[in-house]
Amino acid sequence: FSFKWGSRLKSKPESFENDFLNNLYHTMEIAKYDLQRFEDYYGEYFRELDRKCELEYAVKEGETRGEARGEARGEKRGEARGEARGEARGIKKGRKDAFVELALKMLECGEPADKITLYTGLTQEEIAALCP
C-alpha cells in the first residue's frame, strides 16, 4: 500500500512518528526526484558521509597523538622523579656509609661511643653493631 499510494502524499502524515515510517516516507520522497535532483541529493549525501568520516578520523588521530604526547610527558616526569629519588637515596646512603667509616676509624682510635654519636649522628645501637 505504502509503495503504491505513498508517492501521492502531499506531506508526511502526522501518524508517521516512528523511525521506520519516517524513513519510508523519506525514501518515497527521494523516489519522486528527477535525475538531476537525484544526482545532487546523492552527491550531497556522499559529501556529508565523507565529512563525517574525515571528522571521525581527525578525532581518532587527535586522541592518538594526545595519548602519545601524554604518555611521553608522563614517562619524562616519571623518569625525572625516579632519578631525583634515586639520587637522594644515593646521597643519603653515601653519607651514611661515610659516617659508618668515620665511626670505625674513631673506634680504632679508642674514642668513646658518646663522642662518635656526637660527630657522626649514628645511634648507640648502630655503633655497638660496628664493634667486633
GUMARRO-533464 format. One record per residue (C-alpha): residue in three letters; x, y, z. Coordinates in steps of 0.5 Angstrom, whole numbers, padded with zeros to 4 digits, always signed. Layout:
<recs>
alaXYZ
...
</recs>
This chain:
<recs>
phe+0000+0000+0000
ser+0005+0005+0002
phe+0009+0004-0004
lys+0003+0004-0009
trp+0000+0010-0006
gly+0006+0014-0002
ser+0008+0018-0008
arg+0001+0021-0008
leu+0002+0024-0001
lys+0003+0032-0001
ser+0006+0032+0006
lys+0008+0027+0011
pro+0002+0025+0016
glu+0003+0026+0023
ser+0002+0019+0025
phe+0009+0018+0022
glu+0012+0018+0028
asn+0017+0012+0029
asp+0023+0012+0025
phe+0021+0006+0020
leu+0015+0010+0018
asn+0020+0017+0017
asn+0025+0013+0013
leu+0020+0010+0009
tyr+0017+0017+0007
his+0024+0020+0006
thr+0025+0014+0001
met+0019+0016-0002
glu+0020+0023-0003
ile+0027+0021-0006
ala+0024+0017-0011
lys+0020+0023-0014
tyr+0026+0026-0015
asp+0028+0027-0023
leu+0035+0025-0025
gln+0039+0032-0024
arg+0036+0033-0017
phe+0037+0025-0015
glu+0045+0026-0017
asp+0045+0033-0013
tyr+0042+0029-0007
tyr+0047+0023-0007
gly+0053+0028-0008
glu+0051+0032-0002
tyr+0049+0025+0002
phe+0056+0023+0000
arg+0060+0029+0001
glu+0057+0029+0008
leu+0059+0022+0009
asp+0066+0024+0007
arg+0066+0030+0012
lys+0063+0025+0018
cys+0069+0020+0016
glu+0074+0026+0016
leu+0072+0028+0023
glu+0072+0022+0026
tyr+0079+0020+0023
ala+0081+0027+0026
val+0078+0026+0033
lys+0082+0019+0033
glu+0088+0022+0030
gly+0088+0027+0035
glu+0086+0023+0041
thr+0092+0018+0039
arg+0097+0024+0038
gly+0095+0027+0045
glu+0095+0020+0049
ala+0102+0019+0046
arg+0104+0026+0048
gly+0101+0025+0055
glu+0105+0018+0056
ala+0112+0021+0053
arg+0111+0027+0058
gly+0109+0022+0064
glu+0115+0018+0062
lys+0119+0024+0063
arg+0116+0026+0069
gly+0117+0019+0072
glu+0124+0019+0070
ala+0126+0025+0073
arg+0122+0024+0079
gly+0126+0017+0079
glu+0132+0020+0078
ala+0131+0025+0084
arg+0129+0020+0089
gly+0135+0015+0087
glu+0140+0021+0087
ala+0137+0023+0094
arg+0138+0016+0096
gly+0145+0015+0094
ile+0147+0021+0097
lys+0144+0019+0104
lys+0147+0012+0103
gly+0154+0015+0101
arg+0153+0020+0107
lys+0151+0014+0112
asp+0157+0010+0109
ala+0162+0016+0110
phe+0159+0016+0118
val+0160+0009+0119
glu+0167+0009+0116
leu+0169+0015+0121
ala+0166+0011+0127
leu+0170+0005+0125
lys+0176+0010+0125
met+0174+0013+0131
leu+0173+0006+0135
glu+0180+0004+0132
cys+0183+0010+0136
gly+0179+0009+0142
glu+0174+0014+0142
pro+0168+0014+0147
ala+0161+0012+0144
asp+0158+0018+0146
lys+0164+0022+0142
ile+0162+0018+0136
thr+0155+0019+0137
leu+0156+0027+0137
tyr+0161+0027+0131
thr+0157+0022+0126
gly+0150+0022+0128
leu+0150+0015+0129
thr+0146+0012+0135
gln+0149+0008+0140
glu+0146+0001+0138
glu+0149+0003+0131
ile+0156+0004+0134
ala+0155-0002+0138
ala+0154-0006+0132
leu+0160-0004+0129
cys+0164-0007+0135
pro+0167-0014+0133
</recs>
